Amino acid sequence: MRIPLDGLQFAYTDEGRADGHGGSPIDFVHGFPLTRHCWQPQIDAFGPVCRTIAPDLRGFGDSDSSS
């Protein structure tokens, strides 16, 4: 998925249980120079019990680097 913010497009993964019964969502933020895809094993593991969100930070993966 992608979301516009300040003239840039940011890519993110939003998966898992989002029905309100899984507790708080987990946000996975990658380090330099990785992308959101490094978190896929954790997203797969936690998805059945809670919502997981993993963005590509600006300039990494599928997110824009400048406007």
C-alpha positions, -999 to +999 in steps of 0.1 A: +000+000+000+010+036-004+000+068+013+007+104+002+023+127+027+038+162+021+040+156-017+057+122-013+044+086-016+052+063+013+049+025+010+038+004+039+025-030+049-007-032+070-017-067+078-031-089+105-060-088+128-075-053+128-109-062+144-102-046+178-098-080+196-060-083+191-048-057+214-025-028+203-010-028+168+027-034+164+047-010+143+079-024+128+105+002+117+135-009+097+170+003+102+195+016+076+198+004+048+169-021+049+132-020+039+099-030+055+103-065+039+130-074+065+101-077+090+080-102+070+087-132+093+075-112+123+045-098+104+035-134+095+040-146+131+020-118+147-006-113+120-030-139+134-032-122+168-028-085+161-025-058+135+010-052+121+023-021+103+056-017+086+065+014+066+093+020+042+110+051+055+117+080+032+141+071+004+140+033+012+122+005-005+091+017-024+089+051-007+099+083-025+131+100-016+123+136-025+095+157-039 
